[in-house]
Amino acid sequence: MANRLMPSPNLVLVVPCFNEEGRLHPEAFLGFVASRPAVRLLFVDDEEAIRQLAKRALSAKGYQVLTAESGTDALRLLEDYGGTVDLLISDVVMPEMRGPELAERLSKSRPEIAVLFTSGFLFDTVGALEETTRFLRKPYSIAELARKVREVLEDNDRNPMAR
């Protein structure tokens, strides 16, 4: 059964528990959760504190999170990693390579990857990116980040051409 609030659909198997006398405890159940492979995210930001906080928070939500400190590092990491990545979350303004350039380069080799941009810079620096639904303004809370990640992934599932 799919649950839109979770990173991946889960199957819950419920088995009733019995006491020593063989009587069923109606309120006592054992739950077993089996889920599909986790959704993989690549989080790119030149600020280490932001990367580490995002990795901990998103991992706690059930996502597998890879991190990189620059666009160049992200490309190198993905080349070595070789596995699939469902979502790129990238700061817009970074040294070496801006987030939009990273996303464009990744889309050539990984057209299936969805993209979420973040930035704390003013509109004139970020431009039209802020107008998209796939943008998150810094500073953001952990709850806002998790909600936006889920929203982008769900939107990508419904409309794969909107990458």
C-alpha positions in Angstrom: 0.0 0.0 0.0 1.5 3.3 -1.0 1.8 6.1 1.6 2.4 9.5 0.0 4.0 10.8 3.2 6.8 8.2 3.2 9.9 8.2 0.9 8.9 4.7 -0.4 5.8 2.5 -0.1 5.7 0.2 2.9 4.0 -3.1 3.7 3.1 -3.6 7.3 2.4 -7.1 8.6 0.5 -7.2 11.9 0.7 -10.4 14.0 -1.5 -10.7 17.1 0.3 -11.5 20.5 -0.9 -14.0 23.1 -0.3 -14.0 26.8 1.1 -17.0 28.8 -2.5 -18.5 29.1 -2.9 -18.5 25.3 -5.3 -15.5 25.3 -5.1 -12.8 22.7 -4.1 -9.4 23.9 -6.3 -7.3 21.6 -4.1 -4.2 22.0 -0.8 -5.9 21.6 0.6 -6.3 18.1 4.0 -6.9 16.6 4.7 -4.8 13.5 7.0 -5.8 10.7 7.9 -3.2 8.1 9.3 -4.1 4.8 10.1 -1.3 2.4 11.4 -0.9 -1.1 15.0 0.4 -1.5 15.3 3.9 -0.2 15.1 7.0 -2.3 18.6 8.4 -2.9 19.4 12.1 -2.7 22.5 14.0 -3.6 22.8 17.2 -1.4 25.4 19.7 -2.7 26.3 22.8 -0.7 29.6 24.5 0.0 28.8 25.0 3.7 29.7 21.8 5.7 27.3 22.6 8.6 24.4 22.7 6.2 25.4 19.5 4.4 25.8 17.6 7.7 22.5 18.8 9.2 20.6 18.0 6.0 22.2 14.6 5.8 21.2 13.7 9.4 17.7 15.1 9.0 16.9 13.5 5.6 18.5 10.2 6.7 16.2 10.2 9.7 13.3 10.5 7.3 14.4 7.3 5.5 16.3 8.8 2.6 19.8 7.6 1.5 21.8 10.8 1.3 25.1 11.5 -0.5 26.8 14.8 0.0 29.2 16.9 -1.9 30.8 20.4 -1.3 30.8 21.5 -4.9 29.5 20.8 -8.3 32.9 19.3 -9.3 32.9 17.0 -6.3 29.3 16.0 -7.0 30.2 15.0 -10.6 33.2 13.0 -9.3 31.2 11.3 -6.6 28.5 10.2 -9.0 31.0 8.9 -11.4 32.6 6.8 -8.7 29.2 5.9 -7.1 27.6 4.5 -10.3 24.2 4.0 -8.6 20.9 5.8 -9.2 20.1 9.1 -7.6 16.5 10.3 -7.5 16.9 13.9 -6.5 19.7 16.5 -6.7 19.4 19.2 -4.0 21.8 21.9 -4.8 22.7 25.4 -3.6 22.6 27.8 -6.5 25.7 29.9 -5.8 28.8 27.9 -5.1 32.5 28.2 -6.0 33.7 26.5 -9.1 30.3 25.6 -10.5 26.8 27.0 -9.9 23.9 24.7 -9.1 22.1 25.2 -12.4 25.3 24.3 -14.4 25.6 21.1 -12.2 22.0 20.2 -12.9 22.4 20.8 -16.6 25.5 18.6 -16.7 23.9 15.8 -14.7 20.8 15.8 -16.8 22.9 14.7 -19.8 24.1 11.5 -18.2 21.2 11.1 -15.7 18.0 12.5 -17.3 15.8 10.8 -14.7 17.2 12.9 -11.8 14.8 15.5 -10.3 16.3 18.8 -9.1 15.6 21.1 -6.1 17.6 24.4 -5.8 18.3 26.3 -2.6 19.7 29.7 -2.0 19.9 32.5 0.5 20.8 35.2 -2.1 18.5 37.9 -3.3 16.2 37.4 -6.3 18.4 39.4 -8.7 21.2 36.9 -8.0 19.1 33.8 -8.2 16.9 35.0 -11.0 13.9 33.0 -12.3 14.8 29.9 -10.3 12.9 31.3 -7.3 9.7 31.4 -9.4 9.8 27.7 -9.8 8.2 25.2 -7.5 11.5 23.5 -7.2 13.2 26.2 -5.2 13.7 26.5 -1.4 14.9 29.8 0.0 17.5 29.8 2.8 17.3 29.8 5.7 14.8 26.9 5.9 13.8 24.6 8.7 14.3 20.8 8.6 10.5 20.4 8.3 10.5 22.8 5.3 13.3 20.9 3.6 11.7 17.5 4.2 8.3 18.8 2.9 9.9 20.3 -0.2 11.9 17.1 -0.9 8.7 15.0 -0.6 6.8 17.5 -2.8 9.4 17.5 -5.6 9.7 13.7 -5.6 5.9 13.3 -5.7 5.7 15.9 -8.5 8.4 14.1 -10.4 6.5 10.8 -10.0 3.3 12.4 -11.4 5.1 14.4 -14.1 8.5 13.0 -15.1 8.9 15.6 -17.9 8.9 18.5 -15.3 12.5 17.8 -14.2 
